[in-house]
């Protein structure tokens, strides 16, 4: 009897735990030229920020996000997909989960900053429905001690924005 190949199980999201910070830092260091520190991640968890990890069916860490809740808004502080897993829809999957969690908490608006030079991420966010609403001058560190501007983006989470269509994957 020949067994039919089984489709790959979908990646799963779960709350980030302190014992996963080393794995998270491995992805963070591979994903960004100016990564967060281990302390930034730990502080976010201790502060009770919404933080989730995305794992493959085999348990490999694919990505994660960290968001800071406010009264009726949520601020996406960090989202990353391991380079080997990019352009497969994982960032969108995490954004979907973040938007669901935010709506469950009664959040009306998601906020984020993205590097001015990161046009790929800006494109993903625009396809998702985020709108550029401002600029933060000198927000990010850059080469040779310089600073890079951030584009401030927001997404309305009112009932009319609940149905977002598929977009290109990150």
N, C-alpha and C positions, 0 to 999 in steps of 0.2 A: 504494500500500500504506500503510495506516494503522498507525503504531506504537502498541502498547498502552502506557499509562502504566506506569512501573516503580514499585514500592513504594519508599518512602524507605529507604535503607540504614540499618541500626542504628548508633547511635553506638558509638565504640570507645574503650577505655581503653588508655593507654600510660603508662609511667613518666614522671614529670614531669622536665623538664630545666631547667637554669639559664637557658637562653635563652627559656624560657616564663614566667619570673617576672613580667614586665610584664603579660602577658595574665591571669595568675592574679590579680595585684593589681587589675586592672580589675574582675574578677568579685568579688573580696573586698570592694572598696570599695562596689560596688553592692549587695552582699548583706547587709552588716552595719553597724549603727550604730557599733560599736566594733570596727573591723577589725584584723586582724593587720597588722604592719608588713612592709615588704619584707624587712627583716632577719630577722624571725621565719621567713618562708618560706625564705629562703636558708639560714639556720642549720639548719633542718630537713633540707634537701637535703644540706648538707655533713655533717651528723651521720649520714646514711644512713637516715633514717626512710623508711618506705614511703610514697611519694607518687605519685599517679597523676592524670592529667587525662583528662577525658571530652570527646571531640570529635565533632561531627556529621560526616556523610559529606563535607560541604563544607569541613571543617577548622575550623569555629567552635568555640571553647572553650565548652562547656556547663557544666562543673563540674569539681570536683577533690576529692580527699581527701588528708589527711596523717595517718599513724598512727605511733606510736612502739612498736616491738617491745620486749618484755621477755623474761624467761626462759620463762614459759609463759602469758604474757598479752600483749595488744596494747591500746594506748590510742589511741582515735580522738581526735586533737587538733583537727582541723578538717575540715569537709565543707561544701561550698557548691555551690549550683546558681544559675546566672545567673537573675535575676528573670524574664526573658522565656521561660525554659524550665522553670519550676516547674510542679508538678502533672501531670507527664507520665511519672513513674516513674523519673526519672534518679537521684534520691537512693537509691531502693531498688536500682537497678542497681549503683550504687557500693557500697552496703552489701553486696550479694551478692558482689561482687568482693573486698571487704575480708575478708569471712568466709571465702571460698575461700582467699585468700592466707594468712590466719591459720591455717586448718586445715592447709594445706600445710607450715607451719612448726611444727606441733605445738602451736599455741596452744590453750589451754583456755577462756580468758575474754577477751571484748572489754569494754573500759571506755570511758566517755565522761562528760563533763559537759555539761549543757545549761542555759541560763538558766531560772530559775524562771518567768519571764514568757513563755517561748517554748512555749506549749501546743501549737502546731501541730507543732513538731519532737518534743516529748515524745510526742505521739500517734503520729507516724510510728515512733518508736523502740519504743514499746509494741506496736504492731501487728507490728513486726518480731520481737519477742520479748525486747527489753530489759526489765529490771525495775529500778525505782527502789530503790536500796539505801542511800541516804544523802543528805546535804546538805553542801555546802561554803559556809559563811557568808562573805558578802562577796567571793566569788570573782571576779565580773565588774565592770568599771567600769560606772557608770550616770550618768545626768544629774546635773548640779549637784554633781559631785564625790562623789556617793554610790557605794555598792557594791551589787551584786545577788547574791543567793544562786544557787548552781548546784545542780541536782539531779544526783546521781551515779547513773549507771545501768550495769548490767552485762548481758552476754549470755553464757550458757554455750554453748560450742561443742563439747560432747561429742557422740557419735554420735546421741543421741536428738534433738538440736536441729538436725540437718542438713537436715531437710525443712521449710522454712518456706513457708507458703502465701502467695499474693499478697495484697497490702494496697493501701490507697489510695496513690496516687502523691504524691510531693512535687513 
